[in-house]
Amino acid sequence: MENSEEKIYKPAEPKIIVYDYLLNYFGGDTFKGKIIMGACVQLAIKAYKDSEEVKFTEEPKYENIFFSEIYNVSFDKEELFSIQKNLMVENLFRIVFGWDKIESEVVGYTLDYLDVMPDEIMKDMPEQIKNLPCSSPMEVSEEDFRGFLSMHMKDFDISDNVNAQVPSVSYI
């Protein structure tokens, strides 16, 4: 199996970092014929220095603290999800990297559905992982995203969703 460092995507040109903040769903319901396993808020995190937006070719981190930890996304019974800034982590990043400010913007929504891992990826996996379920994202509108969450509020109102997981990062 290849070194995991070789599998990390790094864009050729600096770009904006977007994180998928995943709210787990174990209800087993479907959307557009697919069994849903979670719902993601796609959050772009933007840093500014000297009033200019900073773009990245790799994910910034300080020791074991990741850029995604500046924000926390969680399930919320009234608003369906909330986005909170961790001011201590924000200040750490601003001081360490010399940034003026850090902001976020929701840039999309997905529903993650039960999928089968492609054979070309599966062949390199350890045996104990081969039978685990995997999911793929399906881009949806904000209306569909909020509709699914509101129809399944009890299923999303679980301890797993107090702090959404961040399973992936992309660049736009």
N, CA and C of each residue as an Amber inpcrd file, in Angstrom:
protein
   516
   0.8390000  -1.1810000   0.0000000   0.0000000   0.0000000   0.0000000
   0.8830000   1.2440000   0.0000000   0.4490000   2.2750000  -0.7220000
   1.2340000   3.4940000  -0.8360000   1.2960000   4.2460000   0.4790000
   2.2870000   5.0920000   0.6180000   2.4010000   5.9930000   1.7570000
   1.2130000   6.9480000   1.7210000   0.5450000   7.1530000   2.8580000
  -0.6510000   8.0000000   2.9010000  -0.3470000   9.4270000   2.4940000
   0.8830000   9.8970000   2.6750000   1.2500000  11.2520000   2.2690000
   1.0920000  11.4250000   0.7550000   1.2940000  10.3610000  -0.0050000
   1.2000000  10.4360000  -1.4560000  -0.2350000  10.6000000  -1.9220000
  -1.2050000  10.2940000  -1.1010000  -2.6050000  10.3410000  -1.4920000
  -3.2840000  11.6630000  -1.1350000  -2.5820000  12.5660000  -0.4820000
  -3.1590000  13.8500000  -0.1140000  -3.1550000  14.7600000  -1.3310000
  -4.3280000  15.2840000  -1.6680000  -4.4490000  16.1730000  -2.8170000
  -3.9390000  17.5600000  -2.4420000  -3.1110000  18.1090000  -3.2890000
  -2.6180000  19.4740000  -3.1200000  -2.8230000  20.1780000  -4.4510000
  -3.6060000  21.2670000  -4.4650000  -3.8430000  21.9560000  -5.7320000
  -2.5600000  22.6110000  -6.2580000  -2.4540000  22.7210000  -7.5710000
  -1.2820000  23.3360000  -8.1930000  -1.2600000  24.8490000  -7.9220000
  -2.4340000  25.4440000  -7.8980000  -2.5490000  26.8820000  -7.6350000
  -3.2600000  27.0890000  -6.3060000  -2.9270000  28.1520000  -5.5820000
  -3.6010000  28.4260000  -4.3080000  -5.1130000  28.5990000  -4.4870000
  -5.8790000  28.0160000  -3.5540000  -7.3390000  28.0520000  -3.6290000
  -7.9400000  28.2300000  -2.2430000  -9.2520000  28.3790000  -2.1990000
 -10.0020000  28.4840000  -0.9470000 -10.2560000  27.0690000  -0.4300000
 -10.0970000  26.8720000   0.8750000 -10.3300000  25.5650000   1.4900000
 -11.7980000  25.4380000   1.8920000 -12.3820000  24.2700000   1.5790000
 -13.7680000  23.9680000   1.9410000 -13.7680000  22.6500000   2.7090000
 -14.4440000  22.6540000   3.8490000 -14.5750000  21.4420000   4.6650000
 -16.0140000  20.9540000   4.6320000 -16.1730000  19.6290000   4.6360000
 -17.4840000  19.0080000   4.8090000 -17.6540000  18.7080000   6.2890000
 -18.6270000  19.3510000   6.9100000 -18.9550000  19.0830000   8.3120000
 -20.1440000  18.1300000   8.2990000 -19.8900000  16.8760000   8.6910000
 -20.8510000  15.7790000   8.5590000 -21.6820000  15.5810000   9.8140000
 -22.9980000  15.6230000   9.6360000 -23.9520000  15.2440000  10.6870000
 -24.3610000  13.8070000  10.3880000 -24.1130000  12.9130000  11.3220000
 -24.4310000  11.4970000  11.1260000 -25.9340000  11.2550000  11.1340000
 -26.3400000  10.2620000  10.3520000 -27.7460000   9.8730000  10.2670000
 -27.8100000   8.3560000  10.1830000 -28.5580000   7.7550000  11.1090000
 -28.6670000   6.2960000  11.1590000 -30.1190000   5.8360000  10.9630000
 -30.9640000   6.7100000  10.4380000 -32.3910000   6.4170000  10.3090000
 -32.7480000   5.4530000   9.1990000 -31.8850000   5.3090000   8.1940000
 -32.1340000   4.3530000   7.1230000 -33.0930000   4.8140000   6.0440000
 -33.5340000   6.0600000   6.0870000 -34.4710000   6.5630000   5.0740000
 -33.7060000   6.8620000   3.7790000 -34.4640000   7.0380000   2.7090000
 -33.8580000   7.2810000   1.4030000 -34.1950000   8.6800000   0.8880000
 -33.3780000   9.1250000  -0.0460000 -33.6050000  10.3720000  -0.7770000
 -33.1690000  10.0910000  -2.2070000 -34.0790000  10.3200000  -3.1510000
 -33.8120000  10.0380000  -4.5630000 -33.2970000   8.6140000  -4.7650000
 -33.8930000   7.6680000  -4.0270000 -33.5730000   6.2540000  -4.1840000
 -32.2810000   5.7970000  -3.5200000 -31.6200000   6.6610000  -2.7900000
 -30.3530000   6.3110000  -2.1350000 -30.5510000   6.2860000  -0.6220000
 -29.9510000   5.3100000   0.0610000 -30.0270000   5.2220000   1.5260000
 -29.0800000   6.2620000   2.1170000 -29.6360000   7.1940000   2.8790000
 -28.8550000   8.3120000   3.4230000 -28.1400000   7.8990000   4.7090000
 -26.8700000   8.3160000   4.8050000 -26.0360000   8.0020000   5.9720000
 -25.5800000   9.2470000   6.7200000 -25.7830000  10.4190000   6.1200000
 -25.3680000  11.6550000   6.7700000 -25.6950000  12.8590000   5.9170000
 -25.5030000  14.0260000   6.5190000 -25.7650000  15.2880000   5.8400000
 -24.5950000  16.2280000   6.1180000 -24.0590000  16.8580000   5.0630000
 -22.8830000  17.7190000   5.2130000 -23.1910000  19.1700000   4.8700000
 -22.6850000  20.0390000   5.7180000 -22.6440000  21.4660000   5.4290000
 -21.2420000  21.7250000   4.8930000 -21.1450000  22.2690000   3.6900000
 -19.8420000  22.5730000   3.1030000 -19.4910000  24.0170000   3.4450000
 -18.4240000  24.1660000   4.2360000 -18.0630000  25.4710000   4.7810000
 -16.6930000  25.8940000   4.2580000 -16.6690000  27.0130000   3.5190000
 -15.4010000  27.5990000   3.0830000 -14.8810000  28.4520000   4.2300000
 -13.6120000  28.2720000   4.5660000 -12.9840000  29.0840000   5.6040000
 -11.9560000  29.9730000   4.9140000 -12.1310000  31.2780000   5.1230000
 -11.3000000  32.2640000   4.4300000 -10.4990000  33.0740000   5.4380000
  -9.2010000  33.1540000   5.1840000  -8.3020000  33.9630000   6.0090000
  -7.9170000  35.2110000   5.2080000  -7.6810000  36.2990000   5.9290000
  -7.3050000  37.5600000   5.2890000  -6.0600000  38.1280000   5.9530000
  -5.1670000  38.6500000   5.1160000  -3.9660000  39.3260000   5.6030000
  -3.8040000  40.6060000   4.7860000  -3.6440000  41.7140000   5.4710000
  -3.5450000  43.0250000   4.8130000  -4.7200000  43.2450000   3.8630000
  -5.9140000  42.8720000   4.3040000  -7.1770000  43.0140000   3.5610000
  -7.2620000  42.1650000   2.3020000  -6.3040000  41.2820000   2.0760000
  -6.3200000  40.3810000   0.9190000  -6.6450000  38.9680000   1.3830000
  -7.4720000  38.2790000   0.5940000  -7.8000000  36.8930000   0.9220000
  -6.5870000  35.9950000   0.6990000  -6.3030000  35.1400000   1.6850000
  -5.1960000  34.1900000   1.6010000  -5.7430000  32.9010000   0.9920000
  -5.0410000  32.3640000   0.0200000  -5.4430000  31.0840000  -0.5820000
  -4.3450000  30.0700000  -0.3040000  -4.6890000  28.7870000  -0.4410000
  -3.8140000  27.7280000   0.0480000  -3.5480000  26.6440000  -0.9900000
  -2.3470000  26.0570000  -0.9130000  -2.0360000  24.8570000  -1.6910000
  -2.0050000  23.6320000  -0.7840000  -2.0820000  23.8600000   0.5320000
  -2.2230000  22.7690000   1.4840000  -2.9220000  23.3020000   2.7240000
  -3.4860000  22.3820000   3.4530000  -4.2730000  22.7210000   4.6310000
  -3.3610000  23.2450000   5.7450000  -3.6140000  24.4720000   6.2280000
  -2.7950000  24.9810000   7.3280000  -3.1520000  24.2880000   8.6440000
  -2.1270000  24.0570000   9.4390000  -2.3520000  23.5220000  10.7780000
  -1.2160000  24.0000000  11.6610000  -1.4660000  23.9760000  12.9460000
  -0.4370000  24.3300000  13.9100000  -0.3390000  23.1760000  14.8870000
   0.8140000  22.5230000  14.9140000   1.0140000  21.3090000  15.6980000
  -0.1090000  20.3290000  15.3730000  -0.9540000  19.9400000  16.3230000
  -2.0440000  18.9960000  16.0450000  -3.3980000  19.6850000  15.9520000
  -3.4120000  20.9760000  15.6750000  -4.6640000  21.7320000  15.5660000
  -4.8820000  22.0750000  14.0950000  -6.0400000  21.6670000  13.5700000
  -6.3340000  21.8530000  12.1580000  -7.1750000  23.1060000  11.9260000
  -7.0350000  23.6570000  10.7330000  -7.7660000  24.8580000  10.3040000
  -9.2760000  24.6750000  10.4790000  -9.7800000  23.4770000  10.2330000
 -11.2180000  23.1950000  10.3500000 -11.7350000  23.3820000  11.7750000
 -10.8490000  23.3200000  12.7710000 -11.2620000  23.4250000  14.1740000
 -11.6140000  24.8520000  14.5820000 -11.4060000  25.8100000  13.6810000
 -11.8190000  27.1870000  13.9690000 -13.3360000  27.2570000  14.0570000
 -14.0220000  26.3820000  13.3250000 -15.4860000  26.3640000  13.3400000
 -16.0070000  25.0250000  13.8310000 -17.1400000  25.0770000  14.4890000
 -17.8470000  23.8960000  14.9450000 -19.2490000  23.9470000  14.3480000
 -19.6350000  22.8780000  13.6880000 -20.9910000  22.7580000  13.1540000
 -21.6880000  21.6880000  13.9740000 -22.9230000  21.9480000  14.3570000
 -23.6800000  20.9690000  15.1420000 -25.1500000  21.0090000  14.7480000
 -25.8440000  19.9040000  15.0590000 -27.2800000  19.8520000  14.8270000
 -27.9580000  20.7810000  15.8270000 -28.9970000  21.4740000  15.3740000
 -29.7430000  22.4020000  16.2140000 -31.2340000  22.1960000  15.9510000
 -31.9950000  21.9410000  17.0090000 -33.4280000  21.6500000  16.8580000
 -34.2110000  22.7990000  16.2220000 -33.8090000  24.0320000  16.4890000
 -34.5630000  25.1780000  15.9660000 -34.0800000  25.6220000  14.5870000
 -32.7650000  25.6860000  14.4100000 -32.2010000  26.1840000  13.1490000
 -31.7560000  25.0490000  12.2190000 -31.8380000  23.8040000  12.6840000
 -31.4060000  22.5760000  12.0080000 -29.8940000  22.3610000  12.0850000
 -29.1130000  23.4040000  11.9780000 -27.6800000  23.3010000  12.2450000
 -27.1810000  24.6750000  12.6680000 -26.1060000  24.6590000  13.4480000
 -25.5000000  25.9280000  13.8580000 -24.0090000  25.8830000  13.5480000
 -23.4780000  27.0600000  13.2940000 -22.0510000  27.2140000  13.0240000
 -21.5130000  28.1810000  14.0750000 -20.5780000  27.6830000  14.8690000
 -19.9830000  28.4970000  15.9320000 -18.4860000  28.6200000  15.6910000
 -17.9600000  29.8080000  15.9500000 -16.5190000  30.0330000  15.8250000
 -15.8600000  29.7720000  17.1730000 -14.7510000  29.0370000  17.1590000
 -13.9490000  28.8140000  18.3500000 -12.9180000  29.9440000  18.3870000
 -13.1760000  30.9500000  19.2060000 -12.3450000  32.1500000  19.2210000
 -10.9040000  31.8710000  19.6470000 -10.7080000  30.9090000  20.5400000
  -9.3570000  30.5870000  20.9730000  -8.5410000  30.0100000  19.8070000
  -9.1410000  29.0950000  19.0520000  -8.4390000  28.5110000  17.9070000
  -8.2480000  29.5660000  16.8140000  -9.2640000  30.3950000  16.5990000
  -9.1330000  31.4730000  15.6100000  -7.9650000  32.3890000  15.9800000
  -7.9060000  32.8160000  17.2210000  -6.8190000  33.6990000  17.6520000
  -5.4600000  33.0320000  17.5030000  -5.3690000  31.7550000  17.8260000
  -4.1230000  31.0190000  17.6540000  -3.6570000  31.0880000  16.1980000
  -4.5460000  30.7730000  15.2620000  -4.1880000  30.7890000  13.8470000
  -3.8460000  32.1970000  13.3730000  -4.6150000  33.1900000  13.8120000
  -4.3340000  34.5630000  13.3890000  -2.9470000  35.0000000  13.8630000
  -2.6030000  34.6600000  15.1020000  -1.2980000  35.0540000  15.6450000
  -0.1680000  34.2870000  14.9730000  -0.3010000  32.9680000  14.8820000
   0.7620000  32.1350000  14.3080000   1.0330000  32.4930000  12.8420000
  -0.0430000  32.7190000  12.0500000   0.1240000  32.9730000  10.6180000
   0.0850000  34.4590000  10.2520000  -0.1700000  35.3320000  11.2240000
  -0.1850000  36.7680000  10.9640000  -1.3870000  37.2460000  10.1710000
  -2.5130000  36.5530000  10.3010000  -3.7260000  36.9270000   9.5760000
  -4.5110000  37.9930000  10.3340000  -5.2310000  38.8430000   9.5940000
  -6.0580000  39.8900000  10.1910000  -7.3780000  39.3370000  10.7120000
  -7.9990000  38.4840000   9.9060000  -9.2970000  37.9270000  10.2910000
  -9.5300000  36.6140000   9.5610000 -10.5020000  35.8580000  10.0910000
 -10.9010000  34.5790000   9.4960000 -12.4210000  34.5660000   9.4650000
 -12.9830000  34.2460000   8.3100000 -14.4320000  34.1980000   8.1390000
 -14.8250000  32.8890000   7.4690000 -16.1310000  32.6030000   7.4920000
 -16.6190000  31.3910000   6.8280000 -17.8310000  31.7180000   5.9730000
 -18.1000000  30.8140000   5.0370000 -19.2540000  30.9480000   4.1580000
 -19.7340000  29.5450000   3.7790000 -21.0310000  29.2830000   3.9410000
 -21.5930000  28.0130000   3.4880000 -21.6330000  28.0640000   1.9580000
 -20.9970000  27.0700000   1.3190000 -20.9250000  27.0620000  -0.1410000
 -21.6640000  25.8860000  -0.7720000 -22.2590000  25.0160000   0.0620000
 -23.0110000  23.9000000  -0.4900000 -23.4890000  22.9440000   0.5800000
 -24.2900000  21.9870000   0.1220000 -24.8680000  20.9690000   1.0040000
 -24.8320000  19.6370000   0.2830000 -24.5940000  18.5630000   1.0390000
 -24.6890000  17.2250000   0.4680000 -25.4390000  16.3140000   1.4230000
 -26.0340000  15.2850000   0.8530000 -26.5330000  14.1530000   1.6240000
 -25.6280000  12.9930000   1.2460000 -25.0320000  12.3500000   2.2320000
 -24.1470000  11.2160000   1.9760000 -24.9830000   9.9460000   1.9330000
 -24.7890000   9.1420000   0.9020000 -25.5760000   7.9280000   0.7300000
 -24.6850000   6.6890000   0.7390000 -25.2830000   5.5690000   1.1100000
 -24.5960000   4.2820000   1.1300000 -24.1470000   3.9370000  -0.2850000
 -22.8680000   3.6010000  -0.4080000 -22.3060000   3.3330000  -1.7230000
 -21.3620000   2.1350000  -1.6170000 -20.8570000   1.6950000  -2.7410000
 -19.9000000   0.6040000  -2.8130000 -18.5650000   1.1970000  -3.2420000
 -17.5170000   0.8110000  -2.5300000 -16.1900000   1.3070000  -2.8650000
 -15.7470000   0.7050000  -4.1990000 -15.2010000   1.5280000  -5.0910000
 -14.7470000   1.0120000  -6.3940000 -13.6870000  -0.0850000  -6.2370000
 -13.7200000  -1.0730000  -7.1240000 -12.7940000  -2.2060000  -7.0780000
 -11.3340000  -1.7740000  -7.0880000 -10.9990000  -0.7340000  -7.8720000
  -9.5980000  -0.3060000  -7.9560000  -9.0770000   0.2500000  -6.6250000
  -9.9570000   0.7750000  -5.7910000  -9.5680000   1.2310000  -4.4500000
  -9.6200000   0.0500000  -3.4810000 -10.6370000  -0.7640000  -3.6140000
 -10.8580000  -1.9040000  -2.7140000  -9.6810000  -2.8770000  -2.7070000
  -9.0490000  -3.0850000  -3.8480000  -7.9620000  -4.0780000  -3.9350000
  -6.7800000  -3.7370000  -3.0340000  -6.5680000  -2.4610000  -2.7130000
  -5.4410000  -2.0460000  -1.8700000  -5.7980000  -1.9500000  -0.3870000
  -7.0410000  -2.2100000  -0.0450000  -7.4940000  -2.0730000   1.3430000
  -7.1910000  -3.3220000   2.1650000  -6.9020000  -3.1320000   3.4550000
  -6.7540000  -4.2910000   4.3440000  -8.0750000  -5.0620000   4.4110000
  -7.9970000  -6.3630000   4.6410000  -9.1800000  -7.2230000   4.6510000
 -10.2740000  -6.7280000   5.5960000  -9.9030000  -6.2690000   6.8030000
 -10.9070000  -5.8570000   7.7900000 -11.6870000  -4.6160000   7.3490000
 -11.1850000  -3.8650000   6.3960000 -11.8840000  -2.6710000   5.9160000
 -12.8010000  -2.9940000   4.7400000 -12.5170000  -4.0520000   4.0270000
 -13.2380000  -4.3700000   2.7930000 -14.7410000  -4.5530000   2.9780000
 -15.1950000  -4.9740000   4.1500000 -16.6250000  -5.1920000   4.3580000
 -17.3280000  -4.0310000   5.0540000 -16.6090000  -2.9670000   5.3530000
 -17.2270000  -1.8090000   5.9990000 -18.0200000  -1.0010000   4.9760000
 -19.1360000  -0.4110000   5.4030000 -19.8970000   0.4160000   4.4690000
 -19.1350000   1.6970000   4.1530000 -19.3850000   2.2410000   2.9890000
 -18.8130000   3.5410000   2.6380000 -19.9310000   4.4100000   2.0820000
 -19.6620000   5.6810000   2.0050000 -20.6800000   6.5930000   1.4940000
 -20.0890000   7.5120000   0.4450000 -20.9590000   8.0890000  -0.3400000
 -20.5940000   9.0810000  -1.3550000 -21.5140000  10.2800000  -1.1850000
 -21.0160000  11.4740000  -1.5090000 -21.8510000  12.6640000  -1.3660000
 -22.7340000  12.9020000  -2.5860000 -23.9450000  13.3910000  -2.3310000
 -24.8680000  13.8040000  -3.3730000 -25.1680000  15.2860000  -3.1220000
 -24.7550000  16.1460000  -4.0370000 -25.0370000  17.5720000  -3.8620000
 -26.5380000  17.7950000  -3.9170000 -27.0270000  18.6130000  -2.9660000
 -28.4520000  18.9310000  -2.9020000 -28.6120000  20.4270000  -2.6640000
 -29.7990000  20.9150000  -2.9150000 -30.0940000  22.3260000  -2.6510000
 -30.2350000  22.5450000  -1.1470000 -30.1470000  23.7880000  -0.7380000
 -30.3620000  24.1030000   0.6730000 -31.7670000  23.6850000   1.0980000
 -32.7280000  23.8600000   0.2110000 -34.1210000  23.4830000   0.5100000
 -34.2310000  21.9720000   0.7580000 -33.6290000  21.1550000  -0.1030000
 -33.6670000  19.7000000   0.0870000 -32.9150000  19.2860000   1.3490000
 -31.7790000  19.9240000   1.5980000 -30.9770000  19.6310000   2.7880000
 -31.7910000  19.9140000   4.0520000 -32.3440000  21.1110000   4.1270000
 -33.1250000  21.4860000   5.3110000 -34.3920000  20.6330000   5.4290000
 -34.9880000  20.2960000   4.2990000 -36.1770000  19.4510000   4.3010000
 -35.8850000  18.0750000   4.8720000 -34.7550000  17.4790000   4.4620000
 -34.3970000  16.1550000   4.9680000 -34.1240000  16.2150000   6.4680000
 -33.3680000  17.2120000   6.9080000 -33.0790000  17.3500000   8.3400000
 -34.3630000  17.5600000   9.1430000 -35.2390000  18.4120000   8.6620000
 -36.4590000  18.7050000   9.4260000 -37.3950000  17.5010000   9.4930000
 -37.4090000  16.6600000   8.4600000 -38.2480000  15.4580000   8.4690000
 -37.6710000  14.3640000   9.3680000 -36.3920000  14.4780000   9.7270000
 -35.7150000  13.4350000  10.5090000 -35.0250000  14.0160000  11.7380000
 -35.6520000  14.9980000  12.3460000 -35.0220000  15.7060000  13.4680000
 -34.6090000  14.7680000  14.6000000 -35.4570000  13.8090000  14.9390000
 -35.1150000  12.9060000  16.0480000 -33.8790000  12.0680000  15.7180000
 -33.7270000  11.7040000  14.4520000 -32.5750000  10.9030000  14.0430000
 -31.2710000  11.7120000  14.0380000 -31.3670000  13.0140000  13.8020000
 -30.1740000  13.8630000  13.8080000 -29.8500000  14.3900000  15.1990000
 -30.8210000  14.3850000  16.1000000 -30.6270000  14.9070000  17.4570000
 -29.9680000  13.8450000  18.3310000 -28.6870000  13.5700000  18.0330000
 -27.9240000  12.5360000  18.7450000 -26.5810000  13.1360000  19.1890000
 -25.9470000  12.4790000  20.1360000 -24.6800000  12.9940000  20.6660000
 -23.5880000  13.0800000  19.5940000 -23.6350000  12.2120000  18.5790000
 -22.6520000  12.2750000  17.4840000 -22.6660000  13.6260000  16.7810000
 -23.7970000  14.3080000  16.8230000 -23.9540000  15.5410000  16.0580000
 -23.8150000  16.8100000  16.8820000 -23.3030000  16.6730000  18.1310000
 -22.9940000  17.8570000  18.9250000 -21.8080000  18.5700000  18.2770000
 -20.8590000  17.8060000  17.7800000 -19.7400000  18.3190000  16.9870000
 -19.6780000  17.4940000  15.7110000 -20.0150000  18.1280000  14.5880000
 -19.9710000  17.4130000  13.3130000 -18.5510000  16.9560000  13.0230000
 -18.4270000  15.8080000  12.4070000 -17.1340000  15.3000000  11.9710000
 -16.7160000  16.0420000  10.7100000 -15.4240000  16.0590000  10.4370000
 -14.9110000  16.6770000   9.2230000 -14.1800000  15.5950000   8.4170000
 -14.9270000  14.8420000   7.5950000 -14.3050000  13.7180000   6.8800000
 -13.5470000  14.0940000   5.6230000 -13.7620000  15.3220000   5.1040000
 -13.0610000  15.6510000   3.8600000 -12.8170000  17.1480000   3.7250000
 -11.8300000  17.4270000   2.9050000 -11.4470000  18.7970000   2.5840000
 -11.3510000  18.8980000   1.0710000 -11.7600000  20.0310000   0.5280000
 -11.6140000  20.2710000  -0.9090000 -11.1720000  21.7140000  -1.1250000
 -10.8870000  22.0370000  -2.3530000 -10.4020000  23.3810000  -2.6950000
 -11.2510000  23.9120000  -3.8410000 -11.6310000  25.1840000  -3.7330000
 -12.3920000  25.8140000  -4.8250000 -11.6910000  27.0820000  -5.2800000
